[in-house]
Amino acid sequence: MPNKFLKNDEYPPSEDTFFVANNIENEKGKCALDIGSGSGYLTKLLCKNFSLVIGTDINYKVLQNQSSYKTDNLICCNSSDALKIKFDFIVCNLPYLATDEILDIATDGGSEGFEIPKKIFDSAVSNLEKNGKFIFVTSSLSNYSKLIDYGKKLGLTTKIIAQKKLFFEELILVEARN
């Protein structure tokens, strides 16, 4: 029986992906993680400057369909729950849209755009190296300040590092440091 939450088998890079990419292309380190790898665009980009890069996605078919940006070390799991290693850099193009119902886990963040990102935060923080950096994108259409405050409650130092105005929303890139 098909899972209604996994409706997209392909998730091409879009405006928010390119926004994140432009702001992380010079990041360097040992180990990087791309949570919600989707098209694989960010995972592939990270491979240029990190010794080990892992991409995760909850949808196995999405990982299988990464053709243009296919990389090694792809793991089908919820956020980073299956991983037991620490990363000095984690990136996530969060499912940040505020929705009453979660119909598409690639984009729908639940109530206030917080419900799903909170779960991703909880998972990612346990895999973040001391002095590590977690970069995520969110939107003015969600309660992004609640998400930033949640990061602070988890002991992270957070700050907005970039913003991009689109026709109907503003993309907000946040850095959270351990």
Buried (B, 14 or more C-beta within 10 A) or exposed (E): EEEEEBEBEEBEBEEBBEBBBEBBEEBEBEBBBBBBBBBBBBBBBBBEBBEBBBBBBBBBEBBBBBEEBBBEBBBBBBBBBEBEEBBBBBBBBBBBBBBEEBEBBBBBBBBBBBBBBBBBBBBBBBBBBEEBBBBBBBBBBBBBEBBBEBBEEBEBEBEEEBEBEEEEBEBBBBBBBB
